[in-house]
Amino acid sequence: MGDFREAQPSELSLFTIPPYQSAVENIYFQVRSNSQLTGNIIDLEITGKHGMEYVDLNRSRLYVKAKIVKGDGTSLTENEYVGPVNLFLQSMFSQVDVTMQGRMISSTTSHYPYKAMIQTLLCYGNGAKTSQLTSQFWVKRRSRPFRR
């Protein structure tokens, strides 16, 4: 017990390195929508339940399982070639609002896919567009249409 150090640093201790928690490296929580997913608002409520003290939104991920079908809901045949658009996940939502502790911190109009596309075009360089953005289904547009 001689090496015990208080884990709550003083706010006035400007020149010492505060201790940090290193026992928990990774936690996984599954959050499901409170409403039906077909044509309704998808409401994900991430609260402090399950002992979550801190939610790192930069490391949070949204997992979506999707299937591309025809307009009437039937499956595609082998001879029908389709594919997702750029920024596929962002194009699935028309509006995204983020609220923390009852306060709106991010809101969009019904043009969320366009906002995401414009931000990607203007804020990311070619290096990001050919590496990390490929995980978001970003593919540089060709000058002529896709050919088989």
C-alpha positions in Angstrom: 0.0 0.0 0.0 3.0 2.3 0.1 2.8 2.9 -3.6 -0.8 3.9 -3.5 -1.6 7.1 -5.4 -4.9 8.9 -5.5 -6.6 8.6 -8.9 -8.4 11.9 -8.7 -5.9 14.7 -9.7 -6.2 18.2 -8.3 -7.4 20.8 -10.9 -4.6 23.1 -9.7 -1.8 20.6 -10.2 -0.7 21.9 -13.5 2.9 20.4 -13.7 2.3 16.8 -12.8 1.1 14.1 -15.1 -2.2 12.8 -13.9 -2.7 9.0 -13.5 -4.8 7.3 -16.1 -6.9 4.2 -16.1 -5.3 1.4 -18.1 -7.1 -1.7 -16.8 -10.0 -1.6 -19.3 -8.8 -1.4 -22.9 -12.0 -2.2 -24.8 -15.7 -2.4 -24.0 -18.4 -3.5 -26.4 -22.1 -2.5 -26.0 -24.9 -3.2 -28.4 -27.6 -0.6 -28.6 -30.8 -1.2 -30.6 -33.4 1.2 -31.8 -36.4 1.9 -29.7 -38.7 1.9 -32.8 -39.4 -0.2 -35.8 -36.7 0.2 -38.5 -39.1 0.2 -41.6 -39.8 3.8 -42.6 -39.7 5.2 -39.1 -37.3 7.4 -37.2 -34.4 5.4 -35.9 -33.8 6.5 -32.3 -30.6 5.2 -30.6 -30.4 6.1 -27.0 -26.9 5.6 -25.5 -27.1 6.1 -21.8 -24.8 5.5 -18.8 -26.4 2.2 -18.0 -24.4 -1.1 -18.0 -21.7 0.7 -16.0 -20.5 2.9 -18.9 -18.7 5.8 -17.4 -17.4 7.3 -20.7 -18.5 6.8 -24.3 -15.7 7.7 -26.8 -17.8 8.8 -29.8 -14.7 8.8 -32.0 -14.4 5.0 -31.5 -18.1 4.3 -31.6 -19.3 2.4 -34.7 -22.7 2.0 -36.3 -23.2 -1.5 -37.7 -25.8 -1.8 -40.4 -26.8 -5.0 -42.1 -28.4 -4.1 -45.5 -29.6 -5.9 -48.6 -30.0 -4.2 -52.0 -33.4 -5.2 -53.5 -35.7 -4.1 -56.3 -38.2 -1.3 -55.7 -41.0 -3.8 -54.9 -38.8 -5.6 -52.4 -38.0 -8.7 -54.4 -34.4 -10.0 -54.7 -32.2 -9.3 -57.7 -31.5 -11.9 -60.3 -28.0 -13.0 -61.4 -28.1 -10.9 -64.5 -29.0 -7.6 -62.7 -25.9 -5.6 -61.8 -26.3 -3.0 -59.2 -24.1 -1.4 -56.5 -24.1 1.1 -53.7 -23.5 4.8 -54.1 -20.5 6.6 -52.7 -20.8 7.0 -48.9 -23.4 4.2 -48.7 -24.1 4.5 -45.0 -24.5 8.2 -45.1 -26.8 8.0 -48.1 -29.2 5.7 -46.1 -30.2 8.5 -43.7 -31.9 11.7 -44.8 -31.5 13.5 -41.5 -29.2 13.0 -38.5 -29.7 14.8 -35.2 -27.4 14.3 -32.2 -28.6 15.2 -28.8 -26.5 15.0 -25.6 -28.1 15.5 -22.2 -31.2 17.0 -23.7 -29.2 19.6 -25.8 -29.1 19.4 -29.6 -25.4 19.5 -30.6 -25.7 18.6 -34.3 -28.7 18.9 -36.6 -29.2 18.6 -40.3 -32.0 19.3 -42.7 -33.3 16.5 -44.9 -30.2 16.9 -47.0 -27.8 14.9 -44.9 -26.4 12.7 -47.7 -25.5 15.9 -49.7 -23.8 17.4 -46.7 -21.7 14.3 -46.2 -20.7 14.2 -49.8 -19.7 17.8 -49.9 -17.7 17.5 -46.7 -15.9 14.5 -48.1 -15.1 16.2 -51.4 -13.8 19.4 -49.7 -12.2 18.2 -46.4 -10.3 15.1 -47.4 -7.2 14.8 -49.6 -6.5 12.2 -52.3 -4.6 10.1 -49.7 -7.6 9.7 -47.5 -9.9 9.1 -50.4 -7.8 6.2 -51.6 -7.3 4.6 -48.2 -9.4 5.2 -45.1 -12.5 6.5 -47.0 -12.7 3.2 -48.9 -14.1 1.7 -45.7 -17.1 4.1 -46.1 -17.6 2.9 -49.7 -15.9 5.9 -51.2 -14.7 5.3 -54.8 -13.4 8.0 -57.0 -15.8 8.7 -59.8 -14.6 7.8 -63.3 -15.0 10.2 -66.1 -17.1 7.7 -68.1 -19.8 5.3 -66.9 -18.9 1.9 -65.5 -18.4 -0.8 -68.1 -18.2 -4.5 -67.6 
